[in-house]
Amino acid sequence: MEWLSAKEFKAFWRKLVKAGWKARRPRDLSVDYTYVKPGVTGKLDDAERGENYFVGTKELEAFARRTGLLPPAEPVETLSSEAIRTLPETVQPSAARTRSSRRGSREPAASAARPTTPEPVSVSPAEASESAESLSTEYPTQVAEIAENPSDDEEEEAKRDEGSADDVAVFDTENFMEALRSEQLFGPVPADDVNVCTDDDQDADDDDDDAEDDGDALGVPAASLEYESEVESDSDFEDDSDAFAQDDDAMRGLRWRVFDQNKSDELQLSGATDLYSGSFGVTKSAAAYAKSPLGMFFYFLPKALWVHIASESDAYRVECIPAVAEMIRKKQLDAQAKDPTRTVQPIADITSKLERVKPIKPHEILHVVGLLAARTLCSHTDGLEKHWSTREDGAFSRGTFSRYMKRERFRIITRYLHFASNSTGGAAHDKAWKVRPVLQAVEKTFRRGYRLGARVSFDEGTIPNRSQFNPIRVYNKDKPHKYGTKCYMTCCAETGYCSRVEVYLGKAKDKKQAKGVAQKAVIRNLAKSFDGQPSKRLIIADNFYSSCALALELRDMGFYYVGTHRNDRLGWPKSLEFKQKKRPAYMPRGTYRIAQDVDHPELVAVAWMDSSPVHMIAIGCSTIPTSVTRRNKATGGLDRVPCPQLIADYHAGMGGVDTHDQLRLQSYSLQQCVAFKKYYRQLFLGFVDMAIVNGFIVHKLVMKKSGHQVPTHAEYMRRLHRELMGVSSASFECNMNAEELVSVPIPAGKHRLRNNSNKYRRKRRQHSCK
């Protein structure tokens, strides 16, 4: 029998997932996934193998060909929706419908674009031998990418494998501490990551010469070296992605039924009735840490991450010793040439002195973050060094930072702050390798802390950095901080909580690969944000992302969409738009025209006249007339302006990312209170700011729900500063999951024997299993 190729199997499995099939991870020494029919829960009976569940891809494919789910000799793209409907549990027609002609025969990669599991299976390529002695399977690539769909059945949840600890569900139970203890933050880079590249697309920033980087963290670096603002990016990923492939001819062929301003109220669609109404908000694990700012800090940036950063930073410091010694000796020789009385130390003495510097410890890096938090609350605009001032200057008091850390120690830690080893050669295949461990950590911790609700805001954010040393610096004229590193952010529309962040490291140099990059970003991030979770969410974005093709694609993925639209994109009905650039005096404010697509009745376009024309596209939204509050520039008051409901939905939900950005950049930003020459250190502080803002949002929600007084942002930062400065080496090491900061009782977990290298140390009682 000729088996399916890797790509064909992935497409076939996505259809089964939509119909309710689930995959369970391999157990014991097996490397084969178990594929379970819809409705089958709990422990699997061996007698039902081959009927209700199948082990390995070959068993599943053989069953599919026997029952007609797969044609005997046809590729998987010809899988009929009629065959899928014969499964025990059907899906909604919109989810089971095959892709329209706008994308040709290509299947979407929404399910493929999923984060890998913490413990990926090491297997051979798809064309490996089928010998019984080999532990490899024929389809390991796609099997490793299939994420286990969380079940709603409590019995099955209790029987889940320990390897599924990265699913949101396990962090939203009473036994969340077991999931935190078994979580692995770091691992191989997923093959579908947008920053994965080939040898031809290497990141140019592979050189870390910090030997001459003397005041790196104590002021704005004197920049003389020019870098290009755009780098080679994402060619391999974009070329292989099936997430979005617009058919231009199909978009030009869209047929619209237009209702002008005199008949616009005749089109009254009720909108989607199956919008997500399940549980959302703060998970139980995040709520347990939420009452302590330090608990929130360690929840989103776990201690394991700080241990890793301290290890890499100290290794980098040791690696730089020869270069720093040479630099110091060169400076001494230059000084002696000007003044013969100056002495020059032997290189061995200089090296010996540098080697005697104390290793960088995790709690010291936390103290650096704590001091930066203090600087955001009480900054000296003329330089960070003033915080170590030893004398008063008029009404300005002496510096206080010296009570907690010497200035030279602060310089050493910030100068050698590092996150990934240079010896790994990550630049050859990963453009984000400099901050990859931090990205992996926040990707998991942000997702596990909060369940997004029915309305999701998607937009770009900026980590400001004007330094010319930043090779991924971009310019965005529409942002308050116009220069910096661009990030795609997926946020809760109501609270501003950031559930996922993706760094944009430049555009593709190939025009074909760069086409639709914004729409691909939406699809890719939504697929990863809602991996294993129900869809049926309303996605809200601006005109940078909106297009008719994107709205239809998201509908096929099970999402709804509303957003402003650019009139020059394919598919837009030209006869709908207003020709005036400003509202004429004779036209009432709130006048609108609306159009409905003939072939896709749920797809509507609106031209709404506010102070100037606003054009929007929506799918699954209501068009029933309502009104929104707008400011009257003439009187300064607020007026109620008529509009269709979809515009009110957009106004209510688009501010999610903006809310997060305001909290992150407006007043208390660590990233903006210090300047680094190395861009990845500035990027790291941007992620720390995001984690702090997420912690503040969760803290406010939990405190409000429990009836306690909700603190201001400044009060939260002040308390976080105090708690960070109070972390000692002993308190940091005592509980690596910060159990002492949890505000709820922790259930006794299962006792597991572990190897302990401290063989001859004093024995300690293990309370968690008594």
Buried (B, 14 or more C-beta within 10 A) or exposed (E): EEBBBBBBBBBBBBBBBBBBBBBBBBEEEBBBBBBBBBEBBEEBEEEEEEEBBBBBBBBBBBBBBEEEBBBEEEBBBEBEEEBBEEBEEBBEEBBBEBBBEBBEEBBBBBBBBBBBBBBBBEBBEBEBEEEEEEBBBBBBBBBBBBBBBBBEEEEBBEBBEEBBBBBBBBBBBEBBBBBBBBBBBBBEBBBBBBBBBEEEBBBEBEEBEBBEBEBBBBEEBEEEEEBEBBBBBBBBBBEEBBBBBBBEEBBEEBEBEBBBBEEBBEBEBEBBEEBBEEEBBBBEBBBBBBBBBBBBBBBBBBBBBBBBBBBBBBBBBBBBBBEBBBBBBEEBEEEEEEEEEEEBBEEEEBBEEBEEBEEBBBBBBBBBBBBBBBBBEEBBEEEBBBBBBEEEEEEEEEBEBBEBBEBEBBBBBBBBBBBBBBEEEBBBBBBBBBBBBBBBBBBBBBBBBBBBBBBBBBBBBBBBBEBBBBBBBBEBEEBEBEBBBBBBBBBBBBBBBBBBBBBBBBBBBEEEBBBBBBBBBBBBBBBBBBBBBEBBBBBBBBBBBBBBBBBBBBBBBBBBBBBBBEBEBBBBBEEBBBEEEEBEEEEEBBBBBBBBBEEBEBBBBBBBBBEEBBBBBBBBBBBBBBBBEBEEEEEEEEBEBBBBBBBBBBBEBBBBBBBBBBBBBEEBBBBBBBBBBBBBBBBBBBBBBBBBBBBBBBBBBBBEEEEEEEBEBEEBBBBBBBBBBEBEEEEBEEEBBBBEBBEBEBEEEEEEEEEEEEEEEEEEEEEEEE
